[in-house]
Amino acid sequence: MNKILGIVKETKNEWERRVPLIPGDIKDILARQPLEFVIQPSKRRVFTDEEFKSVGVQIRADLSNCDIILGIKEIKIPHLLPNKVYLYFSHTIKGQFYNMPMLQKLLDLNCTLIDYECISDEQGQRLIYFSLHAGLAGIIDSLWAFGQRLNWEAIPSPFKKIKQAYHYGSLTEAQEAFKKLGAEITDSGLPDEITPLVIGITGYGNVSRGVQQLLDMLPVTMIEPKDLKELKFRKGDLSRTVFKVVFKEQDMFEPVALDAHFDLQEYYYYPEKYRSKFEKYLPYLSILVNASFWDTPYPKHVTKSFLKKLFSAKSPPSLKVIGDISCDIDGGVECTLKATDPGNPIYSYDAINEKALDGFTNIGPVVIAVDNLPSELPLDASIHFSSMLKPLIPDLIKTDFSVSFKELMLPDKLKNAVIVHKGQLTPEYCYLKEYL
């Protein structure tokens, strides 16, 4: 009997329109593999039900006869079915408290969970990701917010023409808008109030690549962190360029011991031996885009205490927007107090009273903390994701998931991503017991 793969209707929020496999890729899979596809109907999905139906996919709400079920975001507890193999972004590996009930339900239902986030190669590089499109949408929204903030401050600028990412029909349309923005900056320059304009980016992975891919369509001048302090004294017209600075770990952190030198591997393995030095750069940034990984053992690089000091000064600082693409609540960027969504993407951080305020008030920086940014570019993000997931389908459908985890014949790149197998946490993820 052919295996049946199901695709869920995304229910996390009204903005989620992505799909893990696109119709064209499913057509290719069906031409090569003996299996069936079922997809739950959705009027919101970026590809219509008819597009899936036309390539041989069954449209049906009931997925109870499916062997493997694919999704994008977390599946809500009432929709989980017993004894199924699930693939989706579970957001559980950091022990995220808000998803522990869902993880417990998967255990109770004797399910298997493969998390896309954990599918990686021998070097630990992720093979399935939306992070590139998180970066793309993140820089669009950051520049949109910057334009809105300047407009609120009655500072005219070309950034007011940038729209929020989900208002663009495709990435190509957004790229055209960035080209026009770049031409206007080159021709007319930026207002004195925001010159020099400096955009700082933390991290250099896929998220950062997405940010820089669009940002580099503007007239960009790359500078090093050490040159920020003297930038305003640089000769020449500073108004016809956007200064970009990318921060790596050695730029952001330093050993606690005075006689020690930065060592990347030591930082990864013993983060308690390091402290942040990033705050010395913040006064020179106009926009901060946080694209770096953070977890609880690591030092925070933007603290509430420093922001209070910065925004208590007599002269208002240059920093107007923080685009926290990583979106770790109370994480590396401590003023990320909550996650937002595309319908209400920003809040202003009141640095003095340490609270979030609606609108673009100038008490503190505008914070963007949309936790599913790629959903704002659903077409391009789905096409890209599907192209990475498609080659893994043959290994999934030929695997007998009824055997023990030890006997599970999956390639390492997939087996290492199995968080739960037949209702039990797998050895690598047993640490999650303490969070349950």
N, C-alpha and C positions, 0 to 999 in steps of 0.2 A: 504493500500500500504506500502511495506517495505521501511524503511528509507535507504538512500544511503550515505555512508561515502566515501569521497574522500581523497586521499593522493597526495600532490603536488610533483612535481619535484623540488628539491632544486636548487635555482638559485643565492644564495648570492655570491658564488665564486666557482672556479673550484675544490676546496679542499673539499667541502661539500658532503660527501657520506653517511651520516647517514639517518635513516628512523625512524619514530615514532613508527611504529608497524612492527614487523618482520613476515614473512610468517607463521611460526609455530603458533604464537599467533593468527593471523587472522584466521587460520584454526580452532582453538579451539573456537574462538568467533562465527564464522559462524555455528558451530555445535550446539551452544546453543541459538543464537539470530536470529530472523527473519529480516535480513538486507542484503544489498549488499555492496560490496567494489569496488571502482574504483581507479586505480593508474595511474598517468601520466607516460609515458614511459621515461626511463633514462638509458643511457649506462654507467653512472658514479656511480650509486648507488651501495652500497656494496652488496646488494641482487639483483639478476638479475630480469628482467621482467618475465622470464620464471619461476623463483621460486615463484613469486607471482601468476602467471597464474595457476600454478599447484595446488594451494589451493583454486581456485575459484574466484580470483580477476580479474576484467576486466581491460585490459590495454587500456587506452583511454586518449588522451590529453585534451578533453573537459570535464570539471567538472561542467558545468552549471546546470546539473540536480541533483547535490549532495546537500544534506541537511546540512551536517557537513563536513568541510574540515580541515584536519590535516596536519601540517608541522612541521619543526624544527625551522629554522631561519626565520627572517622577510621575508614576501612575498612582492615582488616588486609591486609598485603601478599599473603598467599596467596589472598585473595578478590578481588583486582583482576583485571579482565578486559581484554584488549587492545582498542584502538580504540573505547573507550566515552567517552561524555560523562558526567562525574560531577558531582553537586552534594552537598556536605556541608561541615561545619566541619573544615577540614584542619589548623588550628593550625600553619601554616607561615610566615606572613608576617613573623614576628619572627625567622625562621631557627631555630625551635625544633629543637634538635639531635636530639631523640628522634623527630621526624617527617621528618627529611631522607631516611632510607632509603625511606620511603613515597613521598615526592615524586620521588625518583630513579626508583622503579619506575613511576610514572605516565609519566615521560618515556620510559623504556625501552619501555613498552607502547603508545606512540603515542596516549596518552589526552588528553582535554580535562578540565580541572578548573575548575569555577566554585565559588568559596568564598562561602557565605552571609554571612560576616563582612564581605565587601567589597562587598556589594550596597548601594548608597547613592544618595541623591538628589543634586541639584546643589549642595546646601549641605553635603554630606558626612555627612548624617544617615543612619544605618543603617535599612534598610527591612525586614530579616529578622533577627529576634533572639529570644533566650530570656532576655535580660538582666533584663527585668522580673521573671520568675519566679525567676531567680537571686537577686534581691533579696528576694523573698517568702520563698523557702526559707531564705535566709541569715539573716534576722532571726529566723525560727522556731528554727533550729538554734542561733543565738547565745543566745537567751533560754533554750532548753533547757539548753545547756551552763552558762549562768549559774546556773540552778537546781540543776544537779548539783554544781557547784563549791561553792555555798553549803551544800548538803546535806552534802558532804564536810567542810566546815568547821563543821558542826553549827549553822548559822545558819538558823532556820526562815524560809521565805519562800513566797509564792504561786507563785513561778516553778517550783517542783518539780512543779507540775501540767502544765506545758507539755511536750509530747512532741516528739520529733524529727520533722521535716517529713514523712518518708515514712510515718509511722504514721497520718497523717490521710488519710482516703479522698478528700478533695477540699479545695480552697482554702476553700470555704464552711465545712467542718468546722473548719478551722484558725481561721477568722475568729470562729466561735462561741467557741472556746477563748480567744481574745484578748479578746473581750467580757467573758467571765467573769473573766479575769485583771484587766481594767481595773476591773470592779465591785468586786472584792476589794481592790484597791489603794485605791480611793476610800473604801470603807467601813471598812477596818481599818488602812490605812496600811502602810508598810514598816518593817522592823526598824531600830533605830538604827544597827546596824553597817554598813548600806549606804545610809544617808541622808546627803546627797542622792544619789540614783541618777542618774547622767549617762551618756547614750548618745551617743557621738560618731560621726558619719557623714562619711566623706570622699567628696566627689563629689556631683554633682547631676543625673546622667543617668538612664537607664532603670533601672539597678541601684538607685540611690539612691531613685528613685520607688517601686520595689517594696518596699524596706525601710520607707520612710515610710508607705506605704499601710496596712501592718499595724500599725506602731508607733503611728500616729495613732488607732488604736482604743482605746489606753490613755489614761488621763488625762495628757496630754502638755503640758508647758510649754516653748515654744521660747525658747532663749537664744542670744546671740551669743558667739562665741569670747572676745571681750575681757572678758566678764562672768564667765567661769568662776572666776577667782581669788577673786572676792568672793562667790561663790554661797553658801558655807556661812554667811555672815553675813547673808543675806537674812532679813527678818522673815517670820513666819508659819510654818505647818506645812509642812515640806518633805517629809514622809513620804507624802503622799497624791498625789504627782505623780511623773512620770518626766520628767526634763529632757532635751531633745533639742537637740543642736547640730550644725549642718551646716557643714562646712568647705569653702570654695572655695579656688582656687589662691592668691589674695592673702592668705588666712588662713594658708596652709601654707608659703609660700615667700617669700623676700625677695632683693633684689639683693645680690650680693657687694660691689659698690661702695657705699661708705657714703653717698655723696651722691645715689644713684639712687633712683628710685621704681618701684614694681611696674608692669609693663606686660604685660598678658596675651599679646598677640601676640609680644612679644619673648621671653617665657618659653617659648612654644611653639616658636619658631624658634631661640632661642639659650639652651637650658636650662643650658648651662655657666656662664652669667652669674648663676645663681641658686643659693641654698642653702636648706636646710630650716630652718624655725623652728617646725615642728609640735611638736617634743618639749617645748616649754614648756607645752603643753596636756595632755600625757599624764597627769601626776600627778593631774589633776582628773576623769579619765574612769573610769567603772566598766566600761563595755563600749566597745570600739572596733570599728566596722563599716567595713571598708575597701571602698569601692565606687568607687574612682577608677582611672582608666587610668594605667598606668606603663609605661615602656620604658627601655632602657639609658641613653640620654643624660640622663635626668632624675634629679634628686637623690632619694635615699631619704628617706622621712619618718619611719620608725621604724627606728632602728639598734640593733644588738646592744649596742654600747657604752653607749648611753643606757639600755637596759633593764637592763644590768648595774648601772649606777649607781643606777637607780630601785629595784631589788630588793635592793640592798646596804644601803639605809638602815635605820635602827633600827626605824622604824615601817613595817609593810607598806603598800604603796600601794593605792589604790582599784581600780586596774586588775586585773580578774579574767579577762576574756575578750577575745580578739581574733578577730572573725569576718572572716577575709580572703576575701571573696567574689571578689575579683580573682584571687587564687591565683597570683601570680607567684613562682615559687621563687627565693629570695634576691633578691626584687625590692624594691618600694617599702616593703614591710614585711619587714625583713631576717630576722625570726625565723620566717618561713614557710620552713621547711627542706625540706618535702616536701609533696606533695599527698596528700590522704586520700580516702576514699570513704564512702558512707553507712553501710556496715557497721562501719567503724572511723573515725568522723569527726573525732576530736580527738586532740591530744596536749598535754601540758604542756611549755612551753618553760622549760627550766632556764636562767635568765638569767645565772647565775653561771658555769656551765660551758659555756654556749652549745650545748646539745643538747636533743633531743626525748626526752621520757619518757612512758611509758604512764600513763593515768589522769588524775586531777584533782589531783595533788600541788600544794602551794602554793609551790613554789620559784619559780615564775613564772606568767605568764598561760596560761590554756587557749587553744589555737589551733585554730580550725576552718578547714580549707583544702580543702574538698571541691571537686574540679575539675569536677564536673558536677552542681551543685546543682539545676538545673531538673528533673533526673531524679527528684527526690524529690516533685515535684508533676506526675507524668507526664500525667494527664488534662487538667488546665487548661493546662499548658504546650503540649501537642500541639494543642489546640483553637486557642489563640492563634497559634501558629506557622503552622498550616495556613491560617488566615484571611489571613495576610500572603503566604504562598507561592502560594496559589491563583491570584491575579490575574496572576502571572508565567508560568504554564504555557502560555497561548496563544502568547506570544513564543518560548518555548523550542521548542515542537513545530513551528512554522513555519520555524524557522531551519535552513539548510543548513550543518552544521558541517564539511562536507568541503572547503569553500573555505579560502583563506588567512585568517590573522587580520585582515589589512587589509580583506578583502572580507566579513568576517563581519557579517551584517546583524542585529545585536542592538541593542536600546536601550542607551544609554550606561550606565544603571544596572546592566545585566547584563554588558555587554562589559567594563566597568571591573573586574569581579569575576573575569574569566577569568585565572587564574594560569598555567595551562598550556593550550596549544592544539596538538593533533596532535603531542604529544611535544616541544614547545618552550616554554620560558618566554616569556611575552609581554613586550613592551617595558617595561611598568611594573614587572614583577617579575623582571627580569634580575638585580637585585642579589642574588637568592637563590643565584646561582651560587657565590658565595664560601662559602656555608654548606654547599652540596653537596660 
